[in-house]
Amino acid sequence: MSEAPTTETAPAFEFTEDWFSRHIPTWNRILAALKPTRILEIGSFEGRSACYLIEQCPKLVDGPVSITCVDNWQGGLEHKAGGFVEAVMSEVERRFDYNTRLALGRSAAPVSLRKEKRDSRDALARLIASGQAESFDLIYIDGSHEATDVLTDAVMAFPLLRVGGTLIFDDYVWSDQAPQRREPSRMPKPAIDAFVNIFHRKLALYQWLPLWQFYVQKVAP
Ligand SMILES: C[S@@+](CC[C@H](N)C(=O)[O-])C[C@H]1O[C@@H](n2cnc3c(N)ncnc32)[C@H](O)[C@@H]1O
């Protein structure tokens, strides 16, 4: 007796948030020119951006690709509402493991993924101490959104980036929506501005990126 043919469906990623997909057209342009083989990500959450890098980078280069993902999987300011952190960050980490395993299995070429579960300043200090200066082509800073942490991540990441490499900050204009929590110490922007101003002679800004234009609306007298 013959059985009816079954339709096999490929396993799906497990994402509950998407803060990344809208940036893909911009990242595609940057990566096509940069062709990064050594990548450092600060802040990985469920692995959405890491999975993009796992999929995209091997298509652009012949050699091996390595990606280091740093996250303490404790959540940041934006996750600390309603017990979210205590309740769910272990599940977020499980989804990171699952999603990146899936992406690695589907990758066009082998990618080496290193997961560093620790605070970013600890991870960055270890990378600096282990002699990895100027070894990364691309560093993505998307961890804590508190200004002191963002500034620390930027200053510590800088020596790890090779000359010609690219540093990307997420959430340049992010702030908490609740008015009583909208203050500069809880926003990435003052830290990114301070870093870019102080390191001005060591950086070139991508002039064609969307953030060059700001559209503001007056909302209070
Ligand atoms: C916005 S999410 C990252 C999103 C991810 N890049 C994506 O595309 O989906 C920020 C992550 O940074 C982590 N994080 C916050 N502060 C951190 C710190 N000081 N050290 C390491 N990780 C941190 C949080 O646990 C969280 O998973």
The ligand as an SDF file (V2000), in Angstrom:
LIG
                    3D

 27 29  0  0  0  0  0  0  0  0999 V2000
   18.4120   45.2510   21.5110 C   0  0  0  0  0  0  0  0  0  0  0  0
   18.9460   43.7080   22.0810 S   0  0  0  0  0  0  0  0  0  0  0  0
   19.9650   43.1170   20.7450 C   0  0  0  0  0  0  0  0  0  0  0  0
   19.1830   42.8450   19.5070 C   0  0  0  0  0  0  0  0  0  0  0  0
   19.8780   42.0410   18.4450 C   0  0  0  0  0  0  0  0  0  0  0  0
   21.1090   42.6630   17.9640 N   0  0  0  0  0  0  0  0  0  0  0  0
   18.8850   41.7990   17.2930 C   0  0  0  0  0  0  0  0  0  0  0  0
   19.1660   42.2020   16.1670 O   0  0  0  0  0  0  0  0  0  0  0  0
   17.8210   41.2250   17.5150 O   0  0  0  0  0  0  0  0  0  0  0  0
   20.1060   44.1340   23.3190 C   0  0  0  0  0  0  0  0  0  0  0  0
   20.7790   42.9520   24.0070 C   0  0  0  0  0  0  0  0  0  0  0  0
   21.8810   43.4760   24.7490 O   0  0  0  0  0  0  0  0  0  0  0  0
   22.0340   42.7380   25.9350 C   0  0  0  0  0  0  0  0  0  0  0  0
   22.7390   43.5810   26.9180 N   0  0  0  0  0  0  0  0  0  0  0  0
   22.2810   44.6930   27.5460 C   0  0  0  0  0  0  0  0  0  0  0  0
   23.2310   45.2230   28.3350 N   0  0  0  0  0  0  0  0  0  0  0  0
   24.3240   44.4280   28.1920 C   0  0  0  0  0  0  0  0  0  0  0  0
   25.6410   44.4550   28.7440 C   0  0  0  0  0  0  0  0  0  0  0  0
   26.0390   45.4050   29.6040 N   0  0  0  0  0  0  0  0  0  0  0  0
   26.5070   43.4680   28.3940 N   0  0  0  0  0  0  0  0  0  0  0  0
   26.1320   42.4970   27.5190 C   0  0  0  0  0  0  0  0  0  0  0  0
   24.9080   42.4320   26.9630 N   0  0  0  0  0  0  0  0  0  0  0  0
   24.0210   43.3830   27.2860 C   0  0  0  0  0  0  0  0  0  0  0  0
   20.6150   42.3530   26.3430 C   0  0  0  0  0  0  0  0  0  0  0  0
   20.6300   41.1880   27.1280 O   0  0  0  0  0  0  0  0  0  0  0  0
   19.9130   42.1900   24.9990 C   0  0  0  0  0  0  0  0  0  0  0  0
   19.8120   40.8310   24.6290 O   0  0  0  0  0  0  0  0  0  0  0  0
  1  2  1  0
  2  3  1  0
  2 10  1  0
  3  4  1  0
  4  5  1  0
  5  6  1  0
  5  7  1  0
  7  8  2  0
  7  9  1  0
 10 11  1  0
 11 12  1  0
 11 26  1  0
 12 13  1  0
 13 14  1  0
 13 24  1  0
 14 15  1  0
 14 23  1  0
 15 16  2  0
 16 17  1  0
 17 18  1  0
 17 23  2  0
 18 19  1  0
 18 20  2  0
 20 21  1  0
 21 22  2  0
 22 23  1  0
 24 25  1  0
 24 26  1  0
 26 27  1  0
M  CHG  2   2   1   9  -1
M  END
$$$$
